[in-house]
Amino acid sequence: MKTVLPREQAVEDIFSRILASPEASGRLRKVFYQYLDDEHMLVDENPDHFLQVLFHAYQNGDVSALLLELCGKSMFDLLREAYLIPRKFHGKAGENPVLLTNVEGELLPEAGKMVSAHEYGKFKETFDRHECVPRSGLYLADGYDIVHSYTDGLEIKEEKEERQRGILILYALPDTCKLGLTEAQTYAVVWKTFQEIQQAAPHAVVFYGQETGIKKESPDKPFDELGVLLPIHEFEKKMLQRMEEIDGIVLACRERMMEQAGNDSLKL
């Protein structure tokens, strides 16, 4: 059995919201069609491989396999590039984003030669001046686009492209399992928050991870996290202002989760 790109069920639950929004639908169309010009009409130069993927997509109902051949992007790659869903966050030691500083704002040993004096100076200035809201922290970090492709054996390959260096605000979210919220309910609240962040800070890169946070005192009780990466070259002059706006949006997100849980309990 060949590998199929995993479906993101919680993301699929908000497809109807994208379709109902002319602005969101327009962004997705724009990203899709930009890969279908003459230069990118056929990504795969190997006709045999193209037919393998085509038949594989048909047999497995795998639309992402077909999209990878047509435009070099999976369904969820397109949604992320159109800033319609957040990128996956896999924890502080994950592949994307890659943290370059510790919780005290000091450069990690392996990051020293990678970071310029200007970049670290901007981060340190922001780190010292920004007052973090409860259960949040600042990091210098590199965010990437994760690009998927099929190998000749039709296995999934992931590669990192388009590095963006910026300041990452990492927020702990309420324990949704303890609140009794389903994955779909949680994602619906996160998606609304994601859209609000995009409106307040266009080109901010948003990451979301379920059960990626670990408490030292309770390592067996992970929590969800939301990360917002503000690329330095985009937000250098308005970094603090945008951070304050995003702090307010995420605090409102936490409140909505609590309200959602309370409303659901009243229905029981």
C-alpha positions in Angstrom: 0.0 0.0 0.0 1.4 3.3 -1.1 1.6 6.3 1.3 -1.3 8.8 1.2 -1.0 12.3 2.6 -2.9 12.3 5.9 -6.2 14.1 6.0 -6.7 16.8 8.6 -10.3 16.2 9.7 -10.5 19.2 12.0 -9.5 21.4 9.1 -12.0 19.9 6.8 -14.7 21.0 9.2 -14.1 24.6 8.3 -14.2 24.2 4.5 -17.8 25.5 4.5 -16.6 28.7 6.2 -14.0 29.3 3.5 -16.6 28.7 0.7 -18.9 31.2 2.5 -16.3 33.9 2.5 -15.6 35.6 -0.9 -12.3 37.0 0.4 -11.1 33.6 1.6 -12.3 31.8 -1.5 -10.5 34.4 -3.7 -7.2 34.0 -1.8 -7.3 30.2 -2.3 -8.1 30.6 -6.1 -5.3 33.0 -6.5 -2.7 30.7 -4.8 -3.9 27.7 -6.9 -3.9 29.4 -10.2 -0.5 31.0 -9.7 1.0 27.5 -10.0 -0.9 26.7 -13.2 0.8 29.1 -15.6 2.9 27.7 -18.6 6.0 27.3 -16.4 4.3 25.2 -13.8 1.5 23.4 -15.7 3.3 20.1 -15.4 5.6 19.8 -12.5 6.7 16.2 -13.1 9.1 15.8 -16.1 8.9 12.0 -15.8 5.8 10.8 -17.7 5.9 7.4 -16.1 6.0 8.9 -12.6 3.1 11.2 -13.6 0.9 8.3 -14.7 1.8 6.3 -11.5 0.7 9.3 -9.3 -2.4 9.8 -11.5 -3.6 6.2 -11.1 -2.6 6.2 -7.5 -4.8 9.3 -6.9 -7.7 7.7 -8.7 -7.5 4.4 -6.9 -7.2 6.0 -3.4 -9.4 9.0 -3.8 -6.3 11.1 -2.9 -6.8 14.5 -4.3 -3.6 15.8 -2.8 -1.6 13.4 -5.0 -3.2 14.8 -8.1 -2.7 18.4 -6.9 1.0 17.7 -6.2 1.4 16.7 -9.8 -0.6 19.6 -11.2 0.8 22.5 -9.1 3.3 21.1 -6.7 1.1 21.7 -3.7 -1.2 19.5 -1.6 -4.7 20.7 -0.6 -3.4 21.8 2.8 -0.3 23.3 1.3 -2.6 25.6 -0.7 -4.7 26.5 2.3 -1.7 27.4 4.3 -0.1 29.4 1.6 -3.3 31.3 1.1 -3.2 32.1 4.9 -6.5 30.2 5.4 -5.3 27.7 8.0 -2.4 27.7 10.5 0.7 25.7 10.0 1.3 22.7 12.3 3.4 23.3 15.4 5.1 20.2 16.8 6.5 21.6 20.0 9.6 23.6 21.0 12.0 20.9 19.6 10.1 20.5 16.4 11.2 21.0 12.8 9.0 24.0 12.2 9.4 26.6 13.5 13.0 26.1 14.7 13.7 28.1 18.0 17.0 30.0 18.1 16.7 31.3 21.7 15.7 29.9 25.0 12.9 31.1 27.3 15.3 33.7 28.9 16.0 35.2 25.4 19.5 33.9 25.1 20.8 32.4 21.8 21.0 28.7 21.8 24.6 27.4 21.3 23.9 25.9 17.9 22.2 29.1 16.7 25.1 31.5 17.5 26.7 31.5 14.0 23.4 31.6 12.2 22.0 34.8 13.7 23.3 38.3 12.7 24.0 41.0 15.3 21.2 43.1 13.8 18.6 40.2 14.1 19.5 39.4 17.6 19.6 43.0 18.6 16.1 43.6 17.3 14.9 40.5 19.1 16.5 41.5 22.4 15.1 45.0 22.2 11.6 43.5 21.7 12.1 40.9 24.3 13.1 43.5 26.9 10.3 45.9 26.0 7.3 43.6 25.4 5.4 42.6 28.5 4.2 39.1 27.8 0.6 38.1 28.7 0.2 35.2 31.1 1.3 31.8 29.8 3.2 33.2 26.8 6.8 33.7 25.8 9.0 35.2 23.1 11.6 33.4 20.9 13.7 34.2 18.0 12.8 31.6 15.4 13.0 30.4 11.8 9.7 29.4 10.1 9.5 27.4 6.9 7.2 26.4 4.2 6.9 22.6 4.3 6.7 21.3 0.7 5.4 17.8 0.0 6.2 15.6 -3.0 5.9 11.9 -4.0 9.1 9.9 -4.6 9.4 7.4 -7.4 8.2 4.8 -4.9 5.1 7.0 -4.2 6.3 7.7 -0.6 5.8 11.2 0.9 8.8 13.4 1.0 8.9 16.7 3.0 11.3 19.5 2.4 11.7 22.9 4.1 11.7 26.0 1.9 11.4 29.8 2.1 12.9 30.4 5.5 11.5 33.4 7.4 13.3 34.6 10.5 11.3 36.4 13.0 10.0 36.8 16.6 7.7 34.0 17.7 5.1 34.6 20.3 4.2 31.3 21.8 0.9 31.0 23.7 -0.5 28.2 25.9 -4.2 27.5 25.3 -6.7 26.1 27.8 -6.7 22.3 28.3 -9.4 21.6 25.7 -9.7 17.9 26.8 -10.4 19.0 30.4 -12.9 21.5 29.1 -14.6 18.8 27.2 -14.2 20.4 23.7 -13.9 18.2 20.7 -11.0 18.6 18.2 -13.4 20.2 15.7 -14.8 22.6 18.3 -11.3 23.7 19.3 -10.2 24.1 15.7 -13.2 26.3 14.9 -12.2 28.7 17.7 -8.6 28.6 16.6 -9.6 29.3 13.0 -11.6 32.4 13.9 -8.6 33.6 15.9 -6.2 32.8 13.0 -8.4 35.0 10.7 -8.4 37.9 13.2 -4.6 37.7 13.5 -4.3 37.8 9.7 -6.4 40.9 9.5 -4.4 42.6 12.3 -1.0 41.6 11.0 -1.0 40.5 7.4 1.9 38.1 6.5 2.2 36.9 10.2 2.8 33.2 10.2 0.5 31.3 12.6 1.3 27.9 14.0 -1.1 25.6 16.0 -0.3 22.4 17.8 -2.6 20.1 19.7 -1.1 18.7 22.9 2.4 20.0 22.1 3.0 21.9 25.4 4.5 20.1 28.3 4.3 21.3 32.0 7.4 20.4 34.1 5.1 19.6 37.1 2.6 17.6 35.0 4.4 16.1 32.0 1.6 13.6 31.5 -0.9 16.5 30.8 0.0 18.2 27.6 -1.8 21.4 26.4 -2.4 23.1 23.0 -0.3 25.9 21.8 -0.7 28.8 19.3 2.4 30.4 17.9 2.6 33.7 15.9 5.8 34.4 13.9 6.4 38.0 12.9 9.1 38.1 10.3 11.6 40.8 11.2 11.9 42.2 7.7 8.1 42.7 7.6 7.4 44.0 11.1 10.6 45.6 12.2 9.1 49.1 12.6 5.8 48.0 14.1 6.7 44.9 16.0 5.6 46.0 19.5 2.3 47.4 18.2 1.4 44.3 16.4 2.3 42.1 19.3 0.0 44.0 21.6 -2.9 43.5 19.1 -2.1 39.8 18.8 -2.0 39.4 22.6 -5.5 40.8 22.8 -6.8 38.5 20.1 -5.3 35.4 21.7 -6.7 36.4 25.2 -10.1 36.6 23.5 -9.5 33.2 22.0 -8.9 31.7 25.4 -12.1 33.3 26.7 -14.1 32.0 23.7 -12.9 28.4 24.5 -14.0 28.8 28.1 -17.4 30.2 26.9 -17.8 27.4 24.4 -17.2 24.8 27.1 -19.6 26.5 29.4 -22.3 26.7 26.8 -21.9 23.0 25.9 -22.2 22.0 29.6 -25.5 23.9 29.9 -26.9 21.9 27.0 -26.3 18.6 28.8 
